[in-house]
Amino acid sequence: MIVYNVGDTTNPAKRHFDLSRIDLSKLEERIMDMPTTSLSMEQQFKLQVLSEQVKSLSLDQAQEYLLEVMRQNMVKENLLKYWMKKM
């Protein structure tokens, strides 16, 4: 549920989201139902292989790996934002 400020409803710039009133469980269900959030069979297999590989990592290796994955994800996010602006 998204709640708008009841002040000036004619000006969309003055509307705001009351995040405390959003039912996150329903939002999560809707996101998971989207076709882009489900993994292909090949992706599921790769994830399973990766899962087995990371079990043997030390704590330091796992932390380095996590940070590198997050860095790459941020780069990907920046590229997507850039491409969306250019379209």
N, C-alpha and C positions, 0 to 999 in steps of 0.2 A: 504494500500500500504506500503510495507516494502522497505526501501531504504538502500543499502549497500554503504559503503565508496568505492570510485572508485580507491583507492590506490592499494594495492597488493591483487588482487582478487583470487590469487592461494592459499593464506593462509587464511583459514576460521577464525583463531584466530584474524586476523586483521580486520575482518568485524565488523561493528557495526550497530545497528538499529537506524534510525532517527525517534524517537518517535513522533516528531512534524509533521511528514508527514503521520501518520497512520490515516485513516478515522475511528474514533471510532464508529460512528453510524452503519457502515457496520459490524464492528467487533462485536458489541453488537447484531446485528441481527443474525449473524452466531452463536454466543454463545447461544442465546435464542432458536435457531432451534435445538440445540443438545438435544437428548433425556434425557440426564442426568440433564438438567436444568429445565425440566418441572416437576411439582409436581403430584404425584398420587392423586387420589380422597381422599384417607385417609389422606394424608399430607395436602391437601387443607382444609379438615375439621378441622384437628388439628390446622392449622394456623388461621382459622376463630374463633375457640374456644379461642385460645390464644389472638387473637385480642380483643375479648370481655373482657377477664380477665385483660389485661394490661390497659384498659381504666379507671379502678378504682384505679390504683396505684398512690401514691403521687410522686412528682418529685424525692425525695430522693430514694424511692423504685425503681422507673423506672431507675434511674442512676445506682444503685447497680445491678439491674437485667441485664442491658446492659453490665456492666463490667464483670459480671459472664459469660454471654453468650459469650462475646469476649474471655475471658480466656479459656473457654471450647473449643471454636473454634480453638484457638492457640494450645492447647494440641492435639486436633484431627489432626491438620495440621502436628504437629511434629511426631505423630504416623504414619501418612501416609508416610511422608518423610523417616522415619526410616524403615518402611516395604518395601518401594520401593528400598532402598539401599541394603537391605538384600536379595532381590529376584534375 
